[in-house]
Amino acid sequence: MTLSGKVVFSSGKTGDFDIWTLNLVTKELEQLTTGTYWNDQPKWSPDGKEIVFVTNRIDGIPELWLMNEFGGDQRPLTESGKFHSSPVWSPDGKTIAFSANYNNSDEIEIWSKKSDGSGNVELVFQSPGMETDLTWSPDGSKILFSSPRDTHLNIW
């Protein structure tokens, strides 16, 4: 089997976390983010044209940003001042689900926002504890996540 395409990942090898791509054909590495802040949890959009990622570059609190596939056009998706993590694209690329503490600083809940940045953030799921590690079902109708509320698989 011959591999092709690119893998996006984060690495702390340079002392802080930055986002990189690895071309599976040429084996070339390309650094997409720089700076003394933390950049992590990158995820490709379904069409491979954008990357959503978590960064603490504004006020030290993780928020979601977008950039194009080459690392350009870096821009915030969510507002600063609230904790954000675990971003995942919906299969159609129109929505990004994520974990955040909008209503209560002690609770991490599942939220979503349109991937173009428009519209308000909407609560998707609320339960005591921390809901993280999100994954959409292939048809986009459900979200799989981890939660401390019980030891079973959680699907919303």
C-alpha positions in Angstrom: 0.0 0.0 0.0 1.3 3.4 -1.0 0.6 6.3 1.4 -0.3 9.7 0.0 -1.6 13.1 1.4 -0.6 15.0 4.5 -0.9 14.3 8.2 -1.4 17.3 10.6 -0.1 17.0 14.1 1.3 19.1 17.0 4.7 18.7 18.6 6.4 20.2 21.6 9.9 19.3 20.4 10.9 23.0 19.9 10.0 23.9 23.5 6.4 25.0 22.9 3.6 23.2 21.0 3.3 24.0 17.3 1.3 22.6 14.5 3.1 20.7 11.6 2.2 18.7 8.5 4.0 15.7 7.2 3.7 15.0 3.5 3.5 11.2 3.3 4.9 11.0 -0.2 7.9 13.4 0.1 8.4 12.9 3.9 8.7 16.7 4.1 7.8 18.4 7.4 6.2 21.9 7.4 5.7 24.0 10.5 2.4 25.9 10.3 2.4 27.8 13.6 5.2 29.6 15.5 5.5 31.6 18.7 5.9 31.1 22.4 2.3 30.1 22.9 0.7 26.6 22.8 -0.9 25.3 19.6 -2.5 21.9 19.7 -5.3 19.5 18.8 -5.3 20.2 15.0 -8.0 18.7 12.9 -8.4 18.8 9.1 -11.7 20.0 7.6 -13.5 17.3 5.6 -12.3 18.9 2.3 -8.7 19.3 3.6 -8.7 23.1 2.9 -8.8 24.2 6.6 -7.5 23.2 10.0 -9.2 24.0 13.3 -6.9 24.0 16.3 -6.6 25.1 20.0 -4.3 27.9 20.9 -3.7 30.1 24.0 -2.0 32.9 22.1 -4.3 35.8 23.2 -4.8 35.5 27.0 -3.3 32.2 28.0 -6.7 30.5 27.9 -7.2 27.9 25.1 -9.6 29.0 22.3 -10.3 27.7 18.8 -8.7 29.1 15.7 -8.8 28.3 12.1 -6.1 28.4 9.4 -5.8 27.3 5.8 -4.1 24.1 4.8 -0.8 25.9 4.4 -0.9 27.7 7.8 -2.0 31.1 6.5 -5.1 33.1 7.3 -4.9 32.3 11.0 -8.0 33.7 12.7 -10.1 33.1 15.9 -13.3 31.0 15.7 -14.3 31.4 19.3 -13.9 34.4 21.7 -11.2 34.5 24.2 -11.7 34.3 28.0 -13.3 30.8 28.0 -11.7 27.4 28.0 -12.0 25.5 24.6 -10.8 22.0 23.6 -11.5 18.9 21.6 -12.6 20.5 18.3 -14.0 18.2 15.6 -15.5 19.0 12.2 -18.9 17.7 11.2 -18.8 15.3 8.2 -20.3 18.0 6.0 -17.7 20.6 7.2 -20.4 23.2 8.2 -20.2 22.8 11.9 -17.4 22.4 14.5 -18.3 20.7 17.8 -16.0 21.4 20.8 -15.8 21.4 24.6 -16.0 24.7 26.5 -17.0 26.2 29.8 -19.3 29.0 28.7 -22.0 28.7 31.4 -19.9 27.6 34.4 -16.2 27.7 34.8 -16.3 24.4 36.6 -18.2 22.5 33.9 -16.9 21.6 30.4 -19.8 21.0 28.1 -20.3 20.2 24.4 -21.0 23.1 22.1 -21.0 23.8 18.4 -20.5 26.7 16.0 -20.7 27.2 12.3 -17.3 26.6 10.7 -17.5 29.9 8.9 -17.6 31.7 12.3 -21.1 33.0 11.8 -24.0 32.3 14.1 -24.0 32.0 17.9 -22.4 29.2 19.8 -25.1 26.7 20.7 -25.2 24.2 23.6 -25.3 20.7 22.2 -25.1 18.7 25.4 -25.0 19.5 29.1 -24.2 17.1 32.0 -22.3 17.4 35.3 -18.6 16.9 34.8 -16.3 17.3 31.8 -17.3 16.1 28.3 -14.3 15.9 26.0 -12.8 13.8 23.2 -15.5 14.3 20.7 -16.1 12.4 17.4 -19.0 12.8 15.0 -20.8 9.8 13.6 -20.2 9.4 9.8 -23.7 10.7 9.0 -23.3 13.7 11.3 -26.4 12.8 13.4 -24.6 11.9 16.6 -21.5 12.9 18.7 -19.5 10.3 20.6 -17.7 11.7 23.7 -16.1 10.8 27.0 -17.6 11.9 30.3 -16.9 11.1 34.0 -20.6 10.7 34.7 -20.5 6.9 34.1 -18.3 4.3 32.7 -20.4 3.6 29.6 -20.0 4.9 26.1 -21.8 8.2 25.7 -23.6 9.2 22.5 -25.6 12.3 22.0 
